[in-house]
Amino acid sequence: MPDGGHLPDRSDGPRPGSATGLQLRILATSDMHMHLLPHDYLADRPCDRHGLSRAADLIQRLRAEGRPCLLLDNGDFLQGSPMGEMVARQGGRDASHPAIAAMNALRYDAVALGNHDFNFGLPFLRRSVAQARFPVLAANLTMSRGQDFARYCMLDRWLTDDLGHEHRLRIAVIGFLPPKTEEWDQDLRPVMRSHDIILTARRLLPRLKAEGAELIIALAHSGIGSPDPHPGMEHAATALAALPEVDVVIAGHTHEVFPGPGWQNHPGTDGTRGTLMGKPAVMPGYGGSHLGVIDLDLRIGTQGTIIDGFNVECRPVAPGTPSLPLLSRPLARAHRDTLRQLGTRIGRTETPLNSHFAVIGHDAGLRLVNMAQRWHVRHRLRGTALADMPVLSASAPYRAGGRGGPAAYTDVPAGRLAMRHLADLYTYPNRITAIRITGRQLRDWLERSASIFATIPAGAQDAALLDPQFPAYNFDVIDGVTWCIDLSAPARFTPQGGLADASSRRIRDLRWRGRPVGDGDQFVLATNSYRLASCGLFSPLVNQNEVVLDRDALSLDVLRRYVRTRRRVDVPTAPNWRFAPMPGTTVTFPTAPVALTRPLPVPLDHLGTDDAGFAVMRLSL
């Protein structure tokens, strides 16, 4: 198994019965999503929020302080930016994938795979990581074709105690990815299976101990969830920390920052000390925004290695941190190629396309995506038995703030449309799919989307409109019908898609071409491959439905062809849906500060800026 070029075995060195003053520093990144350079490719301008080359400066400074260090990554490093898309379209033909080249240059010690690392297919992933000079780990993944990835690796570090004696520390690093990874990318089902994290850990951890592991670090591309495991749990970092063999946990997947404020009511977590079930743990944000730093004080005695003390931080990479030339130089070619491809002219829009007000029903960019999907599916259904069936289209605002921050909104001005603008509108490598759907299922699809909203009592003043647990990328808007949302009714579904209140209905007055939609009415719904994955928010509603178009063209390619065919698009701005009136009631929602310089779609009041930098708006219902 690869060891990343670590120190040679010097097991004959002194090892007294009780050694003190031993220190080890663990540095961790996660969810880099191909944000390698501090450049916003969608806006074509420098970016101070993301970039591994900026985090690299902090990594090098912390290494220079003299403690023995490990540098680890927790997955999702190959997908997520236009550079990643460009490299994937080229098929990985270059000698080295930019992300792997950057990680080699920084001398990473080990990385775990995340679910998005499989988005471009298994052959592309294998070609990319074959260039790595470090172990690539996936303990709970088995392959039905080809060789399994390494489950864990053993790293040796020599630590010097207060008396100047050296001690070899054998460190096991084991990696886990979400147990539904092959369900999210359905092309993967025939070739691999990702298994339960906790069951896998219970099986493998004793083996690591038997092979001499004195410290076990779990790279868990998994969110911070319940300490009580259940089969197939996606957010298993806390339950993993509860296993006695695990000493340190690096969490990820949800793009959150831990330790930090906001974790007070999570069982098993201490957001001040930085622990999960009493074990040091960190989750370092997204795209190089933070660097996880865990400093361990160790003692080696007759019972083995003991963690005497620790300090855990999630250090933000400060704005203005310079880009490390060590990374900038090898990435220069990929950067130039990405800029050139994104500058390709596709067409023109007469309508500004932004997601600043998507959560109150105004998003012309989302409407354009839906128009393209409907156009594509209608074309595919010509000459079939379904040619005359009404076609609807579902899409969500994929860039609408949230954990991405106040700059993470689509913002395309009227005028020339280049490829970068279309990439801004559709950021995921999904494939277009279409199913038959009934009026009843359509209503429940919209009910699940409406779970994004909090329950608002009549007469409330400045109540928060949004449920912070519901991400905007699950807020599907369906083009081709109109409806009304009653915010005074409780959500019918939870943010995770489970039934919350079977008696509640928020969706009112659902109509197609002005006529009420009946439960038995039949439609074709254009959507994407991710929505129909068996673990998706919407798939339980329609998992027995007829699929009339199965994982067809890439959704971004459909959008590009639609705009190129039309050359000039003029997107209707009238919303598909509205809130039911609630006189005397006001709600607030966040948006990008730049939205204040754009025409407001409805009367709104600006209430200031919140701690995260979002502009806070008031809407009267």
N, C-alpha and C positions, 0 to 999 in steps of 0.2 A: 504494500500500500504506500502511496507517495507520502513523503514527509516534508515536502516544501523546502528541502535544503537546510535542515536544522542542524544544530550542533551535534558533533559526534559523541558517541557513548564514552563517558569517562567514569564508569561505575566503581572504579577503584578509589575514587576520591573520598576524603573523610566524611563521615556521617555520624556525628555524636548523638548521644541518646536524646538530647533536647537542644534543638537549634532555634534561636530567636533572631529577630531582625531580618527575616526573609521577606522580600517584597516582589510582587508581580503586578504588572499593569496590563489590563485588557482593554483594547480599543475596538470599538464596534461601529459599523455602518449597517444600514438596512434600507430596503426599498429605494435604491438609487434610481431606478427606472430610467437609465441611460442619460441622466442629467450629469454629464461629465464635465462640461465647461460652463462658466457662468454666463450663458447666453439664452435668452428667451427666443427660440426659433419661430414661434407663432407670431410674436410681435416684432421680431427682427431687431432686438435691442439687447444691450447687456442686462444681466439679471443679478441682483445681489442676494437672492433668496436660496439659490440652489447651485450645485456644481461640486463634483468630487474634487476637481482641481483646487477649489478653495478649501474644502475640508482637508485636503492633503497638506496644506501649509500648517494647519493645527496639528495634524498627525505627526509631522516631522518635528514640530516644536516640542510636543509631549515626549516623543522618543528621545529627543536630545537631553531631557532632564536626567537620563541615566538609569532609570529602572528597567529591568528586563520587561519586554513588551510582547504581547501577541496582538496581531491585527486581524480581525475577523469580519466577515460580511454575512448578512442574514437573508440574502436572496432578493429576487425581483430586480436584477441588474441589467437584463438584456432588452427589456421592452419599456416603452413609456414616453419616448420623445421622438421627434421627427428623425433624429440621427439613427435611432434604433430601427425605425421603419425603413430608412434608406438602406442601411446595411442588410436588413432582412430581404429587401427586394433584390439586392445584388446576390443574394444567396450565400453570403459569407465567403465570397471568392477571394477576398484579400488575404494576405498572409496571416493577419491577426485581427480579430474583432477588436474594435476600439475599447470596449469595456474591459476585455481581458488584457489588452495591452496596458491599459492604465493600472489595473490591479497587479499585473506583473511588475510594473515599474515601481509601485508602492510596496512591493514585497508582502502581499497578503499571506497569512499563514494558513487559512482555510476559509471556505465559503460554503454556505448551504444554498440549495436551489429553492426558489419560490415558485408559486403557481404561474406567474406571468412569464417566467423564463421558458415556458413551453409554448407560448402563444404562436410562435412561428414554425412550430413543428419539431418533432424529435430529431430528424436528421440535421437541421440547422443548429439546434442546441448542441448536439454531439460535436459537430465541426467546430463550433465556437469554443467550447470548454476544453477541447483537445489541446488547445494552445496554452492552457493555464499551467503555470509553474507552481501550483498549490492544489491541495485536495479539494474536490467538489463533492459535496455530501448530500445524501438523501436516504436516510435510514429507513423510512417507511414507504419506500417505493420499490416495486418489483416490476421487472420487464418481462413481457412474454416474447419479445423479439430483441435480440442483442443483449449485451452485458449490462448488469445492474451498475448503477453509480455506487461509489464507495458509501458505506453506511456511517463510518466514523474514521477518524485518524488518530494516531498517537504522536504527540509532539514532546520533545525533550527540551527543557530549559535548565540551565545551570544558574543557581541563585547563590549569592554570597551572604553569609550571616555576619553578625556584628564582630565576630572574631576573625573574619577573613577566610573562613572555611567555605568551600564550595559544596553544594548539594544539588544532585540531579533531581529534578521534579518531572515526573511523567504525567503529561496532561492529555486527557482524552477529549476530543471535540466531536460531538455527534449532531447531525443535522436532521431536521424534520420539516416537511411541507404540508399544506392543508390536505386532509384526507379525501377531498372531492376534486382534486386537481384535474383528473382526467374527465370529470363530468363537466367542468367549465370549458374545456376545449374538447369537443366531442370527437374530433379526429384521433384523439389519443386513446380512446377506449379499447381499440383492438390491440394496442401495443404495450399497455402498462396499467398498473393498479397502484393507487396510493392508499395506504392502510391507516387504521386508527393510530394516533400518535401515542397515547398512553399505553395501549396494549403492546405496541412495538417497543416502547422504552422499557417496559417491564421485562420484555424478553431479552433485550440486548444489554441493558446496563450491568447485570451480573457478569456478562462476558467481558465487559470493559474492566471491571474490577479484577477479574481473573487474569487478565493480561497485564496487570500491574498499574492500572490508572490510579493515581493518587489525587487527582483533581479532575472533575468531570464538568465540562461546559456544554450546555445544550443550546444549539443554534435553532431556535423555534420560529420558523416563519409562520407565526400564529399569534393571534391577539391575546390580550389579558382578559381571561374569562373567569368562570366559576372554578373554585378549588375542587369541586366535586365532578369527577369525570363522567361523561356519558358517551355512548358509542358514536364515533364519527364526529366528535366536537371539533369545530373549526378554530375556536379560540381557546387553546389548551395550555397556554404558557403557565398559568397559575397552578393548574393540576399537575403539570410536569414538574414544577418546582417543589411540589409536595412529596415527590418520590425521594426516598432517603439517599439514594446514590448521587443525585444531582446536586452540584455545589453552586453553579452559577447559571443564570438563564439570560440569553439575549432574545428578546421578543421582537416582533415586527408585524407585517401584513396589514395592519389597520392604520398605519401612518401617524400614530399618536406619539406623544413624548412622555416618557416615564424614566425617572421620577419627575414629579412636578405637581402643581395644584390640580385639583379636580378628581383625585383618586380616593377621597376620604371614605366614600360609601361602598367601595368595592371590597368584597370579602377576600381576606388573605393578602391584601396589598398594603404597603406603607409607602405613600407617595413622598414622604419627607426623607426617610432613610434610604429609600430605593430598594425595597425588598418585596419579593413574592414568597409567601409562606416562610418568611424569615431568611430567605436566601437572597444574596445580592443579585439584582436584575436591572436591565435597562432596555428601553425601546427608543432608538435614536431618530424618530421623526421620518422625514421623507426627502429624497433627492439630494442628500448631503446638507440638509438644513441644520443637522445636529450631529455630534459625535458622542457616542457612548463611551464613558470612561469609568472603569471599575478598578480601583486600587485595592489589592489584597495584602494584608499582613498575615504571614504564615508561620506556623511553628511545626517542626518535624520532630516527633517524639516516638516512643515505643509503639504507639497505636496508629502511627502513620501521620499523614499531613492534616493539620487542623488550621482552619481559618480563624485567626485570633482577632481580627478586626478588618473592617473594610470601609471604603468610601465610594459612593456611587454618584455620578453626575451625568446629566445629559447636556453637554456643553453646546450652546448655539454657536454656529459659525458666523461671526460678526460681519455685518455689512462692511464692505471695504477691504475684507481679507484678500490679500493678493492671490492670484492663480499661480500655482506652483509650475515653473517652467518644465520640470521633470515630466509633467503630464501634458502640458500645453503643446509641446513640440510633437510628440507622437500622435496627437489627436488632430493636428492642423489639417491634414488632408481630408479626413472624414468631415471636419467642420466645413471646409470649402465646398465639398461635394453636396452636403446637406443644404447649404445656403443656395447653391445653384439650382438644385431640384425644386426647392420651395419657391423660388422666384418664377417658375414656369407659369405663364399666363394661361388661364382656363376660360375666362368669360368676364361678365360684368353683372353687378347687382345694382338695381335702382333703389334698393331698400337697405338701410343699415341693419346689420345682423349682430345683435348682442344678446347676452343672457343675463344682463343686469337685473331684469325684472321678470325672469322666468317663473319665479315662485308666486307671482300674482297674475300670471296668465299671458305675459307679453314677451315673446321670444321668436322673432322672425327667422333666426337661424335654425331653430328646432323645426319650424314649419317648413323650411327649405329641405331639410333632411327627410321629413315625412313626405313631401312632394316627390322627391327623387325615389324613395322606396315604393310609393304607390305606382309611379310611372314604370319602374322596373318590373314589378309584379304583374301589372296589367299586361305589359308586353309579353311576359313569360306565359300568361294564361290564354293568350290568343289562340283560337282554334281548339280549345279544350272545353270540356263540359262545364267548367267554372267561368267561362269567359264573360258571362253576363252577371255574375254574382258581385255585389258591392265590395269594393276593396277599401279597407281602412289601413292606417299605418301608425305604428307606435314608436316613439323615440323619446329620449330623455335629454335634459341639459347636462352634458357630461362635464362641462367646465362652468360651474356656478358657485365658486367660493368654497365654503366648507373648510376642510383641513388643508386644502391647497392655498388658502390665504386670500387676501383681498385683491390680488392681481390675477387670480385664477378664474377669470371670466372670459367668455368669448366676446370679442369686440372688433368687428369687421366694419369699416366705414362703407358707405355707398361708393360705387365706382368699380375700379378694376378688381377682379377676383383672381388671385394667384393661388398656387397649390398650397401655400402656407395658410391661406384663409380657410380652405376646405379642411385641412388638417386641424385647424382650430375648432371647426364645427363637429368633427368626428375624430376622436382621439384613440379609439380602440380597434384592434385588428379583428373585428367581428365579421361574420358573413351573414348576408341577408337570407331570411327564412320566412315562410308564410304558412299559416295554418287556417283551417276552417274553425269558426268560433260562433257560438250562439249569443243572443242578446243578453242572456243571464250571465254568461261567462264574461262578456264585455263589461257589464256593470261591475262585476267583482274585480276585474282587472283595474278599473278606475278606482274602486274602493281601496285596493292595495296601494295605488299611487297616492291617494288622498291621506294615507297614514303619515305623510310628511308633515301634516298640519296638527298643531296642538288643539285640544278642545277649548273653545272660546266661550265663556259665559256671556249671555246677553248683558250689555251695559258695561262690560269690562273696558278699562282704559289702559292703552299701551301694553296689552298682553303680548307675549312673545308668540308670533305666528307659527314658528317652525318647531318640530320636535328635533332636538339636536342629535338624537340617535338614528335619524333617518337620513341617509345621504341623498343628495339631489340626483345622483346618477341613477337612482331607482324611481325617480318621479316621472313615470311615463305619461306623455300627452298623446292622445289618439286623434289623428287627423281624419276628418270625414264625418264626425258626429259632433254634437254640442251637448253640454251638460252644465249643471250647477252644483256647487259644493256647499253643504250646510255645515259650517264650522261649529255650530252649537251642539251637534251630535257627536258622541264619542267615536273614535276610530273603530271601524269594524275589525281591522287587522292590526297586529303588532308591527313594529319596524322590521322584524325578521320574517314576516309573512304569516305567522300563526293567527288563528282566529282569536280575537280579543273580546268581541261583544257581538254575538250572533243576532241580537235583536236590533242592532244599530245599522242605519243606512245614512251615509253622507251624500251619496250621489242622487241628485234629483233631476227630473225633467230631461232625461237622456233622449236625444232625438237624432234621427238620420233624415236629412233633407226635409226638416221641419216636422216629420212624423214621429210620434213616440216609438221607442224601440221596445218590442215585446220580448219576453224571455225566449221564445222559440225562433226568433228571427235569425237568419243565417248570413254570415259575412266571411270574407277572407281578410285576415289580419297580417299585414307585413310587419315583421319584427326582426330580431337578430338572433344568431345562434346562441349567444350567452343567455338570453331570456328563456330559452327552452331547455337549458341544461337542467338535469333532474334536481339539482340543489338550488335552483334559482328562486327568486321571490315569486314569480308568476307561474312557473311551470306546474305546480300542483293543481292549478285550475284547469289546465289543458293537456295534461300528460297522456290522455287517451285520444286526443283529437287527431284528425287527419292532417298530416303534414303535406301540403301541396307544393312546397318549394323547400328543398332541404339543403341548407348550408351552401347556397349558391355563390354569387360573386362577393368579394369583399365589399362591405358597406361603403367604405371610402371611395372605392373605384366606381360604384354605382352613382355616388354623388358627383364625382368628377365627370362621368359620361353624361349625366343629366345636364349639368351646367354647360359642358362643351357643346352638347346638341342644341340647347336653347340659345347659347351665346350670351343672351341678356335675360336676366330673371328679375321679375317684379313680384315680390312675395306679399300676399295679403297680410295686413297687420291686425285685422279684427281677431280677437282671441277665440279659441274653441270653447272656452269655459269661463265661468264667472263664480264669484262667491255669492251665496244667498244674502240679501240685504239684512243687516242687523243695526238698525238705527241707534245712534248713541254709543256705538262700540268702536274702539280703535285697536289696531294691532301694530306691532313693529316687526321689521325684518332687516337683515343686513344686506348690503350690496357693496360694490366696488366704489371707492371714492370718485373715480373718474366718471361714474354714472351721473354725478351731479352736473357735469358739463354737457350732458346729452339731453335732448327733449324728454320730459317725463311723460309716460303714456297715460297717466291719470293724475289727479291732484294728490300730491304727497308732501309731507313735511319732513325736513331734515332735522334730526334731533342731536346730531353730533357724531363722534367717532368712538367706537368701543375699544377695549384694550388690545384687541387683535388687529386693529387698523381698519375695520370695516366701517362704512358709513351706515348709520342707523336711520331707517325711514319709518315714518308713521303713515298708515293707511286707514282711512275711515270706512267702515263697512256699511 
